[in-house]
């Protein structure tokens, strides 16, 4: 993370930033976030991130009155310029000060939500491709937080750390029915006989902005793509595997457990990655 962040209309050193210690966000994790890729000092697909962020805020009863797509986007661009970020990522967070909680918190301020923005360097994907394992932890599709990017993200972090402890870069996460959902912090795609497959959202997969972008790329390039319900056997039979996220972009997997995959120039993964790259050099407005 870069040393200066944006908090409630003010640039402040991260080590000196202060938010209410007794709040719905601190007590219960009532907050939402999105991670936005930064390419050539510009936020990538900000409008889509904003739409998802506010939709998730509404589901968690987080009031974002006073925040608009333009005002938050302008604040993010100001922070990007201040921190001199050319390529990296920004995290936009809405922290609820109060809610209908067991420990109700009151504030003398009219502000109901804190807006926090931070920037950082992009994660470094291994030059030889990502290694992938199967996580022992499962996602619960019955949870009211399924599909929401809330501050209750510790289960994802613990699953990622567990994979790292076994010297893997990422891990496949299954749901309680044994269906493939995603990677711990990314969406999951694989290719079999020229057709791209990805878990449908009902499995617990996140409606990732980069995921949506890849689905659109496949359609425009006449690459068959299916969203469905799959088990781990479907993935082990794959010809190619890749992950997508704001931080990774389109990242090929070259090792899954003890299987190895080569990314050939004519591979579907390479075609999609090459189609994605120009979008990042000339990001859509917003």
C-alpha positions as CSV (number, residue, x, y, z in Angstrom):
1,X,0.0,0.0,0.0
2,X,1.2,3.5,-0.8
3,X,1.8,5.9,2.2
4,X,-0.9,8.4,1.5
5,X,-4.6,7.5,1.4
6,X,-7.9,9.3,0.8
7,X,-10.3,9.5,3.8
8,X,-13.5,11.5,3.7
9,X,-12.3,14.2,1.3
10,X,-8.9,14.5,2.8
11,X,-5.4,13.2,1.8
12,X,-3.8,11.8,4.9
13,X,-0.8,9.6,5.7
14,X,-2.0,6.0,6.2
15,X,-0.3,5.8,9.6
16,X,-2.2,8.8,10.8
17,X,-5.7,8.0,9.4
18,X,-8.4,7.6,12.0
19,X,-11.9,6.1,11.7
20,X,-14.5,5.5,14.4
21,X,-13.2,2.5,16.5
22,X,-16.7,1.7,17.6
23,X,-18.8,1.4,14.5
24,X,-20.8,-1.1,12.5
25,X,-17.8,-1.5,10.2
26,X,-15.3,-2.2,13.1
27,X,-17.6,-4.4,15.1
28,X,-19.2,-6.4,12.4
29,X,-17.3,-5.8,9.2
30,X,-20.3,-3.9,7.7
31,X,-18.6,-2.4,4.7
32,X,-18.1,-3.1,1.1
33,X,-15.1,-2.6,-1.2
34,X,-13.9,-3.0,-4.8
35,X,-10.4,-3.3,-6.2
36,X,-9.8,-1.2,-9.3
37,X,-7.0,-1.8,-11.7
38,X,-4.9,1.2,-12.7
39,X,-3.3,1.3,-16.1
40,X,-1.3,4.3,-17.4
41,X,-2.5,6.3,-14.3
42,X,-6.2,5.7,-15.1
43,X,-8.8,3.6,-13.2
44,X,-10.0,0.7,-15.4
45,X,-13.7,0.1,-15.9
46,X,-14.6,2.4,-13.0
47,X,-18.3,2.7,-13.9
48,X,-18.7,-1.1,-13.7
49,X,-17.0,-1.1,-10.3
50,X,-19.2,1.7,-9.0
51,X,-22.4,0.0,-10.1
52,X,-21.4,-3.2,-8.3
53,X,-20.1,-1.3,-5.2
54,X,-23.3,0.6,-4.7
55,X,-25.5,-2.5,-5.4
56,X,-23.6,-4.4,-2.7
57,X,-23.8,-1.4,-0.3
58,X,-27.6,-1.4,-0.7
59,X,-27.8,-5.1,0.1
60,X,-25.9,-4.5,3.4
61,X,-27.9,-1.3,4.3
62,X,-24.9,0.9,3.9
63,X,-25.8,4.6,3.2
64,X,-23.6,6.2,0.6
65,X,-25.5,9.5,0.4
66,X,-23.2,12.2,-0.9
67,X,-21.1,9.8,-2.8
68,X,-21.5,9.7,-6.6
69,X,-19.7,7.8,-9.3
70,X,-18.1,11.1,-10.4
71,X,-17.1,12.4,-7.0
72,X,-15.6,9.1,-5.9
73,X,-13.9,8.6,-9.2
74,X,-12.4,12.1,-9.1
75,X,-11.1,11.4,-5.6
76,X,-9.5,8.2,-6.8
77,X,-7.9,10.0,-9.7
78,X,-6.6,12.7,-7.3
79,X,-5.0,10.0,-5.1
80,X,-3.5,8.2,-8.1
81,X,-1.9,11.5,-9.2
82,X,-0.7,12.3,-5.6
83,X,0.9,8.8,-5.2
84,X,2.2,8.9,-8.8
85,X,0.7,5.6,-9.7
86,X,1.3,4.6,-13.3
87,X,0.3,0.9,-13.1
88,X,-1.2,-0.5,-10.0
89,X,-4.5,-0.9,-8.2
90,X,-6.9,1.1,-6.0
91,X,-9.2,-0.1,-3.3
92,X,-12.3,1.8,-2.7
93,X,-14.0,1.1,0.7
94,X,-17.3,2.2,2.2
95,X,-17.3,1.8,6.0
96,X,-20.7,1.9,7.7
97,X,-20.7,3.9,11.0
98,X,-24.0,2.5,12.2
99,X,-26.7,-0.1,11.4
100,X,-29.4,-2.2,12.9
101,X,-26.8,-4.0,15.0
102,X,-26.8,-5.9,18.4
103,X,-24.3,-3.2,19.7
104,X,-25.9,-0.1,18.3
105,X,-23.6,2.8,17.7
106,X,-24.5,6.4,17.6
107,X,-22.5,9.2,16.1
108,X,-22.9,12.9,16.6
109,X,-22.0,13.4,12.9
110,X,-24.6,13.3,10.2
111,X,-22.2,11.2,8.1
112,X,-23.3,7.6,8.2
113,X,-20.5,6.1,6.1
114,X,-16.7,6.7,5.8
115,X,-15.1,6.6,2.3
116,X,-11.6,5.3,2.2
117,X,-9.5,4.9,-0.9
118,X,-5.9,3.5,-1.0
119,X,-3.6,2.6,-3.8
120,X,-0.9,0.1,-4.2
121,X,1.4,-1.7,-6.6
122,X,-0.1,-4.6,-8.7
123,X,0.5,-8.1,-7.5
124,X,3.4,-9.8,-9.2
125,X,2.3,-12.8,-11.1
126,X,5.1,-15.4,-11.6
127,X,6.7,-15.0,-15.1
128,X,6.2,-18.8,-15.7
129,X,2.5,-18.7,-14.9
130,X,0.5,-19.4,-11.7
131,X,0.4,-22.6,-9.7
132,X,-2.9,-23.7,-8.5
133,X,-4.0,-26.1,-5.7
134,X,-7.4,-27.2,-4.3
135,X,-8.4,-25.4,-1.1
136,X,-9.5,-27.4,1.9
137,X,-11.9,-24.5,2.8
138,X,-15.4,-24.2,1.2
139,X,-17.7,-21.3,0.4
140,X,-21.2,-21.4,1.6
141,X,-23.9,-20.4,-0.9
142,X,-26.5,-20.1,1.8
143,X,-24.7,-17.2,3.4
144,X,-26.3,-13.8,2.9
145,X,-22.9,-12.5,2.0
146,X,-22.4,-14.8,-0.9
147,X,-21.5,-12.8,-4.0
148,X,-20.9,-9.6,-2.1
149,X,-17.5,-8.0,-1.7
150,X,-17.9,-7.2,2.0
151,X,-15.2,-6.5,4.6
152,X,-15.9,-10.0,5.9
153,X,-13.1,-11.2,3.6
154,X,-11.0,-13.1,6.1
155,X,-12.1,-16.5,4.9
156,X,-10.8,-15.7,1.4
157,X,-7.5,-14.4,2.9
158,X,-7.1,-17.5,5.1
159,X,-7.7,-19.8,2.1
160,X,-5.1,-17.8,0.1
161,X,-2.6,-18.0,2.9
162,X,-3.1,-21.8,3.2
163,X,-2.3,-22.2,-0.5
164,X,0.7,-20.0,-0.1
165,X,1.9,-22.1,2.8
166,X,2.0,-25.1,0.4
167,X,4.0,-23.0,-2.1
168,X,1.0,-22.5,-4.5
169,X,0.0,-19.1,-5.8
170,X,-3.7,-19.7,-5.7
171,X,-6.3,-22.4,-4.9
172,X,-9.6,-23.6,-6.3
173,X,-12.5,-23.1,-3.8
174,X,-15.5,-25.4,-3.9
175,X,-18.9,-24.8,-2.3
176,X,-20.7,-26.9,0.2
177,X,-22.1,-29.1,-2.7
178,X,-18.6,-29.8,-4.1
179,X,-19.1,-27.5,-7.0
180,X,-16.3,-25.3,-8.3
181,X,-16.9,-21.7,-7.3
182,X,-13.7,-19.7,-7.9
183,X,-10.1,-19.2,-6.8
184,X,-9.6,-17.6,-3.4
185,X,-9.3,-14.1,-4.7
186,X,-10.0,-14.4,-8.4
187,X,-12.4,-15.8,-10.9
188,X,-11.6,-19.1,-12.6
189,X,-11.8,-20.1,-16.3
190,X,-10.6,-23.2,-18.1
191,X,-10.6,-24.4,-21.7
192,X,-11.6,-27.8,-23.0
193,X,-11.6,-28.7,-26.7
194,X,-11.7,-25.0,-27.6
195,X,-14.6,-24.1,-25.3
196,X,-14.1,-21.8,-22.3
197,X,-15.9,-22.8,-19.1
198,X,-16.5,-20.8,-15.9
199,X,-18.7,-21.4,-12.8
200,X,-22.1,-19.7,-12.9
201,X,-22.7,-17.2,-10.1
202,X,-25.1,-19.5,-8.3
203,X,-22.1,-21.6,-7.2
204,X,-20.9,-18.7,-5.1
205,X,-18.6,-17.2,-7.7
206,X,-18.1,-13.4,-7.5
207,X,-19.5,-11.3,-10.4
208,X,-16.0,-10.0,-11.2
209,X,-15.6,-7.0,-13.4
210,X,-12.7,-8.5,-15.2
211,X,-14.7,-11.8,-15.5
212,X,-17.5,-9.8,-17.2
213,X,-14.9,-8.3,-19.5
214,X,-13.5,-11.7,-20.5
215,X,-17.0,-13.1,-21.2
216,X,-17.5,-10.1,-23.5
217,X,-14.2,-10.7,-25.2
218,X,-15.0,-14.3,-25.9
219,X,-18.4,-13.3,-27.4
220,X,-16.7,-10.7,-29.7
221,X,-14.1,-13.2,-30.8
222,X,-16.6,-16.0,-31.4
223,X,-15.0,-18.1,-28.7
224,X,-17.5,-20.6,-27.3
225,X,-18.0,-19.9,-23.5
226,X,-20.3,-21.7,-21.1
227,X,-21.2,-20.6,-17.6
228,X,-22.3,-23.7,-15.6
229,X,-22.1,-26.0,-12.6
230,X,-18.9,-28.1,-12.5
231,X,-17.1,-30.5,-10.3
232,X,-13.3,-30.8,-9.8
233,X,-13.1,-33.6,-12.4
234,X,-14.1,-31.1,-15.0
235,X,-11.1,-28.9,-14.1
236,X,-8.6,-31.7,-14.0
237,X,-9.6,-32.6,-17.6
238,X,-8.9,-29.0,-18.8
239,X,-6.5,-28.2,-21.7
240,X,-5.9,-24.7,-20.3
241,X,-6.7,-22.8,-17.1
242,X,-6.5,-19.1,-16.3
243,X,-7.6,-16.7,-13.6
244,X,-9.0,-13.2,-13.8
245,X,-9.1,-10.3,-11.3
246,X,-8.5,-6.5,-11.2
247,X,-5.0,-7.2,-9.9
248,X,-4.0,-10.1,-12.1
249,X,-5.9,-9.2,-15.3
250,X,-5.9,-12.4,-17.4
251,X,-3.3,-14.7,-15.8
252,X,-2.5,-18.2,-17.1
253,X,-2.2,-21.2,-14.8
254,X,0.7,-23.4,-15.7
255,X,0.6,-25.8,-12.8
256,X,-2.5,-27.4,-11.2
257,X,-1.6,-29.8,-8.5
258,X,0.9,-32.0,-10.4
259,X,-0.4,-31.2,-13.9
260,X,1.5,-28.8,-16.1
261,X,0.0,-26.6,-18.9
262,X,1.9,-24.8,-21.7
263,X,0.5,-21.5,-23.0
264,X,1.0,-21.8,-26.7
265,X,0.8,-18.8,-29.0
266,X,-2.5,-20.1,-30.5
267,X,-4.0,-21.1,-27.2
268,X,-7.4,-19.6,-26.2
269,X,-5.8,-18.2,-23.0
270,X,-3.3,-16.3,-25.1
271,X,-5.9,-15.0,-27.5
272,X,-8.1,-13.7,-24.7
273,X,-5.1,-12.1,-22.9
274,X,-4.0,-10.4,-26.1
275,X,-7.5,-9.1,-26.6
276,X,-7.6,-7.8,-23.1
277,X,-4.3,-6.0,-23.2
278,X,-5.3,-3.2,-25.6
279,X,-8.3,-2.4,-23.4
280,X,-6.0,-1.6,-20.5
281,X,-3.9,0.7,-22.6
282,X,-6.9,2.8,-23.6
283,X,-9.3,2.3,-20.7
284,X,-13.0,3.3,-21.2
285,X,-14.0,6.5,-19.6
286,X,-15.4,6.4,-16.1
